[in-house]
Amino acid sequence: MVDNLILSSLLFSQAQIDYHLKRQEYEQAFQRALSASDLAVVMHLLNKLPDAQVVFTVPCPLSQQTLLSLSQQLSCGLSSRDAELKLQ
C-alpha cells in the first residue's frame, strides 16, 4: 500500500514536471522537482530538459533560491552513475 502511494506520488510529480516543461515554465518545473525531496525526480527533470543550457540563458529563468536548491541536491552523490549529467 505504501509503495503504491510513493509510486503514485512520483508519477504525479513527473507528470506535473513534464507539463511545465512543455509550457516552458522552467521555474515551476524545477520548484516541483526540488520540492519532491527526491533526487530521482530532479534527475527526471534534467533528463527531460530540452536544453541543458537553459539555466545559463540571460536572463536566467530560475530564481536564486531554485539555483541554490538545485546545486545542493545535485552535489549529493556525485559518485553515482548520473554524475556526468549532474555536472553538465
Residue pairs with C-beta under 8 A, 6 or more apart in sequence:
9 36
10 36
10 38
10 40
10 41
13 32
13 33
13 36
13 38
13 41
14 41
14 44
16 32
17 29
17 32
17 33
17 41
17 44
17 45
17 48
18 48
20 26
20 28
20 29
20 32
21 29
21 45
21 48
21 49
21 50
26 54
26 61
26 62
27 61
27 62
27 63
27 66
29 45
30 45
30 62
30 66
30 70
31 66
32 41
33 41
33 42
33 44
33 45
34 42
34 66
34 69
34 70
34 73
36 42
39 73
39 76
39 77
42 70
42 73
42 74
43 82
43 85
46 52
46 85
46 86
47 85
52 88
54 61
55 61
55 62
55 67
55 70
60 67
62 70
74 86
77 83
78 86
78 87
80 86
